[in-house]
Amino acid sequence: IHDSTLDNILMKTYKLTPAEARVTKMLIKYPELNSTANALNLAISTVRTHLKHIYRKTNTNSKLMLLREIATGPASKLISKRSNEKTEIKKWTGITGRWTSR
């Protein structure tokens, strides 16, 4: 799935701003806040502020809950539709930090 498509899905599904969608997308790749901040060239405090807004908009309160919501919630259906109808939906296993097929 293209990065811009994922951004659009996150913005449409959860009413995230473009900046919040970018932070969410980076958290999928780099779950550590410092890594996300470095990848986006943002201050850690800025990432934390975005994360608070993201949690509120996605009705979550932790990175694990957020990643599970994206992997299994309404956005996952759009992501799987856009990426490939025949591809299995991938699930986030928050404990290992790896994607696994169901």
LOZA-605448 format. One record per residue: x, y, z of N, C-alpha, C in turn; residue number from 1. Coordinates in pm, 1 decimal. Layout:
BEGIN
> X; Y; Z; X; Y; Z; X; Y; Z; NUM $
...
end
This chain:
BEGIN
> 85.2; -118.0; 0.0; 0.0; 0.0; 0.0; 89.8; 124.3; 0.0; 1 $
> 56.4; 221.4; -80.2; 136.3; 342.8; -88.0; 118.6; 425.3; 38.3; 2 $
> 227.7; 495.1; 77.5; 223.2; 575.8; 198.7; 110.7; 679.4; 194.7; 3 $
> 92.5; 744.9; 79.7; -12.1; 846.8; 71.4; -150.4; 784.4; 86.9; 4 $
> -168.1; 661.3; 38.4; -296.3; 593.2; 54.5; -321.3; 562.4; 201.2; 5 $
> -219.2; 513.4; 270.5; -233.0; 484.6; 413.5; -265.5; 612.5; 489.5; 6 $
> -195.9; 721.1; 457.7; -227.0; 850.0; 521.3; -373.4; 885.4; 500.7; 7 $
> -420.9; 873.6; 376.9; -560.2; 908.7; 345.4; -659.1; 820.3; 420.4; 8 $
> -628.7; 691.2; 429.9; -716.7; 600.1; 502.9; -723.1; 639.7; 650.0; 9 $
> -607.9; 668.4; 709.3; -605.0; 707.3; 851.2; -678.7; 839.2; 873.4; 10 $
> -659.1; 934.2; 782.0; -726.3; 1063.7; 796.8; -877.2; 1048.5; 781.4; 11 $
> -919.6; 969.3; 684.4; -1062.9; 952.3; 659.4; -1130.0; 871.9; 771.3; 12 $
> -1067.0; 762.0; 811.3; -1127.8; 672.2; 909.2; -1133.3; 733.3; 1048.9; 13 $
> -1024.8; 799.1; 1088.7; -1015.7; 849.2; 1226.8; -1015.8; 1001.0; 1236.5; 14 $
> -1032.8; 1069.0; 1123.2; -1033.3; 1215.5; 1119.5; -902.1; 1273.6; 1175.1; 15 $
> -792.2; 1206.8; 1139.5; -660.7; 1254.9; 1179.6; -616.4; 1366.4; 1086.5; 16 $
> -533.3; 1456.3; 1138.4; -470.5; 1557.2; 1053.9; -359.5; 1488.6; 974.1; 17 $
> -309.6; 1552.7; 868.7; -197.8; 1492.4; 795.6; -77.4; 1462.8; 886.1; 18 $
> -46.2; 1552.7; 978.0; 66.7; 1530.5; 1068.9; 40.3; 1411.1; 1161.1; 19 $
> -82.5; 1399.4; 1211.3; -117.3; 1285.2; 1297.9; -111.8; 1154.2; 1220.0; 20 $
> -154.0; 1156.8; 1094.5; -147.0; 1035.7; 1011.3; -2.1; 994.3; 988.7; 21 $
> 86.8; 1091.5; 965.3; 229.1; 1059.7; 946.4; 288.6; 999.1; 1073.5; 22 $
> 254.5; 1054.5; 1189.2; 304.6; 1000.3; 1316.1; 252.1; 858.0; 1335.4; 23 $
> 124.9; 836.9; 1309.1; 66.8; 702.6; 1323.2; 137.6; 603.7; 1231.9; 24 $
> 158.2; 642.6; 1107.6; 225.1; 555.9; 1010.4; 367.2; 522.0; 1056.4; 25 $
> 437.7; 620.4; 1110.6; 574.2; 595.2; 1158.5; 574.1; 506.4; 1282.9; 26 $
> 472.9; 520.5; 1367.5; 463.8; 433.2; 1485.8; 446.5; 287.4; 1445.2; 27 $
> 384.1; 263.3; 1330.4; 370.1; 126.8; 1281.0; 508.4; 71.9; 1246.9; 28 $
> 592.2; 155.3; 1184.4; 727.4; 113.1; 1147.8; 823.2; 116.3; 1266.2; 29 $
> 813.4; 220.9; 1346.4; 906.1; 244.2; 1457.9; 825.9; 271.0; 1585.3; 30 $
> 787.6; 167.0; 1659.1; 702.4; 187.3; 1776.7; 763.7; 271.6; 1889.7; 31 $
> 894.9; 285.9; 1891.3; 956.5; 370.1; 1993.8; 939.2; 517.6; 1955.6; 32 $
> 897.2; 599.9; 2051.2; 872.2; 741.4; 2022.5; 996.4; 812.1; 1971.4; 33 $
> 1112.5; 782.4; 2029.3; 1236.0; 847.4; 1984.4; 1263.8; 816.3; 1837.8; 34 $
> 1243.0; 691.9; 1798.1; 1266.3; 652.5; 1658.7; 1168.2; 721.5; 1565.4; 35 $
> 1042.5; 729.8; 1607.9; 941.2; 799.0; 1527.6; 977.0; 946.4; 1513.9; 36 $
> 1015.0; 1009.8; 1624.7; 1052.4; 1151.9; 1621.5; 1170.9; 1174.3; 1527.9; 37 $
> 1272.5; 1088.1; 1536.9; 1389.7; 1102.2; 1449.3; 1352.8; 1082.1; 1303.3; 38 $
> 1271.0; 981.9; 1274.8; 1232.2; 953.2; 1136.2; 1156.0; 1069.8; 1073.5; 39 $
> 1078.5; 1140.7; 1156.1; 998.3; 1253.4; 1105.6; 1065.4; 1388.7; 1127.3; 40 $
> 1185.4; 1384.5; 1188.7; 1258.3; 1507.6; 1219.4; 1174.8; 1601.7; 1306.8; 41 $
> 1112.5; 1543.2; 1409.9; 1029.2; 1618.4; 1504.9; 1086.1; 1605.3; 1645.3; 42 $
> 1052.0; 1700.3; 1729.0; 1087.7; 1689.8; 1870.6; 1000.7; 1581.5; 1934.1; 43 $
> 1054.4; 1513.7; 2032.7; 979.0; 1408.5; 2102.1; 851.1; 1467.1; 2163.7; 44 $
> 856.9; 1589.8; 2211.3; 737.8; 1653.1; 2270.5; 628.5; 1672.3; 2164.8; 45 $
> 667.0; 1701.6; 2041.9; 569.6; 1716.8; 1933.5; 503.1; 1583.4; 1903.4; 46 $
> 582.6; 1477.3; 1900.3; 526.5; 1343.8; 1876.1; 430.5; 1307.3; 1988.2; 47 $
> 466.9; 1336.9; 2112.7; 377.4; 1306.8; 2226.2; 246.1; 1383.3; 2214.7; 48 $
> 253.5; 1508.9; 2173.9; 131.5; 1588.8; 2157.4; 42.5; 1528.5; 2049.5; 49 $
> 103.2; 1494.9; 1934.5; 25.4; 1430.1; 1828.4; -34.6; 1299.3; 1878.6; 50 $
> 43.2; 1222.8; 1953.5; -3.5; 1093.2; 2002.4; -124.3; 1108.2; 2094.1; 51 $
> -125.6; 1209.8; 2178.6; -242.4; 1234.9; 2264.6; -367.2; 1258.7; 2179.3; 52 $
> -350.9; 1338.0; 2074.2; -464.4; 1365.7; 1985.3; -507.1; 1238.9; 1910.8; 53 $
> -409.8; 1159.7; 1867.5; -438.7; 1034.7; 1796.6; -514.7; 938.7; 1887.7; 54 $
> -469.7; 925.3; 2013.1; -538.8; 837.5; 2108.5; -684.3; 880.0; 2124.8; 55 $
> -706.6; 1010.3; 2139.0; -843.1; 1059.8; 2157.6; -929.2; 1027.6; 2035.8; 56 $
> -876.2; 1051.7; 1916.8; -953.0; 1031.6; 1794.3; -977.1; 884.6; 1762.4; 57 $
> -887.5; 795.9; 1807.0; -902.7; 652.9; 1778.7; -962.3; 577.0; 1896.8; 58 $
> -995.2; 650.4; 2002.9; -1052.4; 588.8; 2123.1; -960.0; 481.2; 2180.7; 59 $
> -831.2; 513.7; 2184.7; -730.9; 424.3; 2242.1; -653.7; 501.7; 2348.8; 60 $
> -569.4; 430.8; 2423.8; -490.3; 502.2; 2525.0; -348.8; 446.6; 2540.9; 61 $
> -304.3; 368.1; 2444.2; -166.7; 318.7; 2445.5; -125.8; 286.8; 2302.0; 62 $
> 6.4; 277.1; 2280.3; 54.3; 242.6; 2146.2; 3.2; 104.9; 2105.8; 63 $
> 2.8; 12.0; 2198.9; -44.5; -123.2; 2168.3; -190.5; -119.5; 2123.1; 64 $
> -274.7; -48.8; 2198.5; -416.3; -38.4; 2159.3; -431.2; 30.3; 2024.0; 65 $
> -352.0; 133.9; 2000.3; -357.6; 205.4; 1872.9; -321.6; 112.6; 1757.6; 66 $
> -212.7; 39.9; 1771.4; -168.6; -49.3; 1664.1; -268.4; -162.3; 1641.2; 67 $
> -326.6; -212.3; 1749.5; -431.0; -314.7; 1733.8; -553.8; -258.4; 1663.0; 68 $
> -590.4; -136.1; 1696.8; -705.4; -70.9; 1632.8; -682.2; -58.7; 1482.1; 69 $
> -563.9; -17.6; 1444.3; -534.3; -1.8; 1301.9; -530.9; -137.7; 1232.8; 70 $
> -478.0; -238.1; 1301.6; -466.4; -371.8; 1241.3; -599.6; -444.5; 1231.7; 71 $
> -693.2; -414.5; 1321.8; -817.2; -492.0; 1326.6; -943.8; -408.4; 1311.9; 72 $
> -933.6; -277.3; 1321.4; -1051.1; -190.4; 1317.3; -1093.1; -156.1; 1175.7; 73 $
> -1175.1; -52.4; 1162.0; -1228.8; -15.7; 1030.6; -1121.0; 16.2; 927.4; 74 $
> -1010.1; 72.4; 969.9; -903.3; 106.8; 874.7; -843.9; -17.9; 811.4; 75 $
> -839.0; -127.7; 886.1; -777.2; -250.3; 832.5; -852.9; -301.8; 710.6; 76 $
> -983.5; -285.4; 710.4; -1063.6; -330.8; 596.5; -1031.0; -248.0; 471.4; 77 $
> -1015.5; -117.9; 489.2; -980.1; -31.7; 376.3; -837.7; -58.7; 329.6; 78 $
> -747.1; -80.8; 424.9; -607.6; -108.2; 390.6; -598.8; -236.7; 309.2; 79 $
> -668.4; -341.3; 354.1; -660.4; -468.6; 282.6; -727.2; -458.9; 145.6; 80 $
> -833.7; -381.4; 134.0; -900.4; -361.8; 4.8; -807.4; -292.8; -93.4; 81 $
> -738.6; -190.0; -44.5; -652.4; -110.8; -131.9; -524.6; -184.0; -168.0; 82 $
> -473.0; -265.9; -76.0; -344.3; -329.2; -102.8; -359.0; -448.4; -196.3; 83 $
> -458.0; -535.2; -170.4; -477.8; -650.6; -258.2; -593.9; -731.3; -203.4; 84 $
> -696.0; -748.7; -282.3; -814.8; -821.5; -237.6; -781.6; -962.5; -190.7; 85 $
> -680.9; -1025.1; -250.1; -651.1; -1163.2; -217.7; -549.4; -1178.4; -105.5; 86 $
> -490.5; -1068.8; -60.6; -391.4; -1075.1; 46.3; -462.0; -1093.7; 179.5; 87 $
> -407.5; -1178.8; 262.0; -465.7; -1197.4; 395.2; -447.7; -1069.0; 475.7; 88 $
> -543.7; -1041.1; 562.5; -530.2; -926.6; 651.2; -419.6; -958.1; 749.3; 89 $
> -327.9; -862.5; 763.6; -218.5; -883.2; 857.5; -258.6; -827.0; 992.3; 90 $
> -219.4; -898.3; 1095.6; -253.7; -859.6; 1231.8; -129.2; -818.9; 1308.6; 91 $
> -141.3; -714.7; 1384.7; -31.8; -670.7; 1469.1; -31.3; -755.6; 1595.7; 92 $
> 84.3; -811.5; 1627.1; 98.1; -881.9; 1754.0; 181.4; -790.7; 1841.6; 93 $
> 116.5; -713.2; 1921.8; 180.5; -607.2; 1997.6; 294.1; -651.9; 2086.3; 94 $
> 292.2; -773.8; 2129.5; 396.9; -819.7; 2220.5; 529.3; -834.4; 2146.0; 95 $
> 527.2; -893.0; 2027.6; 651.2; -915.6; 1953.6; 685.2; -799.3; 1862.5; 96 $
> 586.9; -715.8; 1831.7; 611.6; -606.0; 1741.2; 625.4; -650.4; 1596.8; 97 $
> 571.1; -764.3; 1563.8; 580.0; -816.9; 1427.1; 440.1; -835.1; 1370.3; 98 $
> 432.3; -828.3; 1239.8; 306.7; -856.1; 1170.8; 298.6; -1004.1; 1142.3; 99 $
> 182.5; -1062.5; 1161.1; 163.8; -1202.9; 1128.6; 35.9; -1216.6; 1048.1; 100 $
> 32.2; -1312.7; 959.5; -90.0; -1338.3; 882.5; -185.1; -1421.4; 964.0; 101 $
> -312.1; -1396.2; 946.2; -412.9; -1472.5; 1018.8; -447.2; -1594.1; 939.8; 102 $
end
